Amino acid sequence: PMVYNFNAGPAILPPAVLAEAQAELRDYRGTGMSILELSHRSAEYEAINAEAQSRLKSLLGLGDEYRVLFLQGGASLQFAMIPLNFLHPGAVADYLLTGAWSEKALAESATVGEVRIAASTRAGGYREVPRRAEVALADAPAYVHLTSNETIHGVQWHEWPDCGERPLIADMSSDILSRPIDARRFALLYAGAQKNLGPAGATIVVARADFLDRAPDTIPAILRYATHAKADSLYNTPPSFAVYLILLTLRWIEAEGGIEALGERNSHKAATLYNAIDASTGFYRGHATPQSRSLMNVTFRLANDADEKRFLAEATAAGFVGLAGHRSVGGIRASLYNAMTIEGVNALTGFMGDFARRRG
């Protein structure tokens, strides 16, 4: 049956990537072994590791002053590693709160050192990102942390805050490589791979080499960025199959025209869905304010719980998978990551129009 995968993560992968992985699964490049069985010290895996790093930097427009690391533990481990490495005694870190994930990052860092909330839109129900005038940064924080896109509330930064010389760190788990950005504005950015870049199990860290040097050597080696940078992400056994799938996805992004082309396509997909919500004369109600709407996670509500339950049941029966909002907020959420097609979005808006005509 035809299935449209709107899951928030693990999420849809490009069919071409899955087909290539399937074709190479039993025998990787004449080795007689699966990539799942190859040593991470083998020449074959080292080539995958190196090419994935260079392609990621190329797509982000970064040079040798940045390092790419493939780690594990998801963004959740990064919530702890960042303060352990950079939030030294006597220093303070600034956090910008735009939803549930930036809250989690803040809570974890508070177990390590002194943190402050430099801006928050919690009082308004996380419907938007802070305006520039609402961001009050410390004079010299260890770093400024933001979540570029909040999957649960469907809110995204479309213009970065002005941090001056302060190091800016971003959790880009849900929108990395989905639109053009100036990656050089960030001292460090990180992302769980399972939304736009590959399967669950691998976490990407991209950081300025000189920023990584600020970490102390008093924390456990496995939690030190310098350890992984020095070992080229091979300090311990890496999530090798996940990194291989990331490489195939990076090649696919380049073949599709790079981040510029994907950014245009993603804007078109999101506009199509938001237009359907706005044109429903209140039957569907978007959560985020228009200027902060996420291009990746479109969140909306219906009039009541009963209507939402019926909508989800009929949508699932029609082949639209993963549309239930996060359990903490409810409602409906459609995730439009890079691999989601405009055909899938058109099919969903067609279903939404039909459902509203029958129930409205």
Protein Blocks (a to p, Z undefined) as FASTA:
>chain_A
ZZddfbfbdcdddfklmmmmmmmmmmgghlopafklpcfkbmklmmmmmmmmmmmmmmno
pafkbccdddehijmlmmmmmmmmmmcghiacddddfbjklmmmmmmmmmmmccddfbdc
klnopaaccdfklpccdfbdfbdcddfbafknopacfbdcdekjaccdddfklmgokbcc
dfklpmbdcddfklmnmcehiacddddfklmmmpcckbcfklpmklmmmnnoplbacdfk
lmmmmmmmmmmmmmnnpjmlmmmmmmmmmmmmmmmmmmnnomaccfbdfklccfkbccdd
dfblklmmmmmmmmmmnopghkaccfklgpaddddbfklcfklmmmmmmmmmmmmmmmZZ
